[in-house]
Amino acid sequence: MSQVQRTRDGLSLSGVVDVRCVADLREAIEAVMVVIPTDMARERGADLRLDVRRVAALDAAALALLVSTHRRLADRGGRLVLD
């Protein structure tokens, strides 16, 4: 089971991030991404930081979510930053 917590500049993940919790992680990512409007993100870039230092494992579903999040942020001029 994983835990997702909001931080000052993104999210902190811990535990096993797998298909059982991808929906919760997607919801948390969406909540963070909504904060910065698209036009503003393109002007100054919008990075989303994920603290993954306490993650024990990621499965293919979680990895696919991270890749799609990276692509969406790149389209908006931002980056997905894994710490």
C-alpha positions in Angstrom: 0.0 0.0 0.0 1.3 3.5 -0.8 0.8 6.9 0.7 0.6 10.1 -1.2 1.0 13.4 0.6 1.0 16.9 -0.7 4.2 18.9 -0.2 5.1 22.6 -0.8 6.1 22.0 -4.4 4.5 18.6 -5.3 3.9 15.2 -3.8 5.6 12.7 -1.6 5.1 9.0 -2.2 6.0 6.1 0.0 5.4 2.3 0.0 4.5 0.2 -3.0 3.0 2.2 -5.8 1.0 -0.2 -7.9 -2.2 -0.7 -9.9 -4.2 -0.7 -6.7 -3.3 2.9 -5.9 -2.8 4.5 -9.3 -6.2 6.0 -9.3 -5.5 7.8 -6.0 -2.1 9.0 -7.3 -3.7 10.2 -10.6 -6.2 12.2 -8.6 -3.4 13.8 -6.4 -1.4 14.7 -9.5 -4.5 16.2 -11.2 -5.1 18.3 -8.1 -1.6 19.7 -8.2 -1.6 20.3 -11.9 -4.9 22.3 -11.8 -3.3 24.9 -9.5 -1.2 26.5 -12.4 -3.2 27.6 -15.4 -1.8 26.3 -18.8 -0.9 29.7 -20.2 1.0 30.6 -17.0 2.8 27.3 -17.1 3.9 27.8 -20.7 5.4 31.3 -19.8 7.4 30.2 -16.8 7.4 26.4 -16.8 5.7 24.4 -14.3 7.6 21.6 -12.5 5.9 18.9 -10.5 8.3 17.4 -7.9 7.7 13.8 -6.7 9.6 12.7 -3.7 10.1 9.0 -4.3 12.8 8.4 -1.8 10.5 6.2 0.4 9.0 4.2 -2.5 9.7 0.5 -2.2 8.5 -0.5 -5.6 6.7 0.8 -8.7 4.7 -1.4 -11.1 4.0 -0.9 -14.8 0.7 1.0 -14.1 2.4 3.5 -11.9 5.3 3.9 -14.3 2.8 4.5 -17.2 1.2 7.2 -15.1 4.5 8.9 -14.4 5.4 8.9 -18.1 2.0 10.3 -19.2 2.4 13.0 -16.5 5.8 13.9 -17.8 4.4 14.3 -21.3 1.5 16.4 -20.2 3.9 18.7 -18.2 6.3 18.9 -21.1 3.4 20.0 -23.4 2.8 22.8 -20.9 6.5 23.8 -20.7 7.1 22.0 -17.4 8.9 19.0 -16.1 8.3 16.0 -13.8 11.1 16.0 -11.3 11.8 12.8 -9.3 13.7 13.4 -6.0 
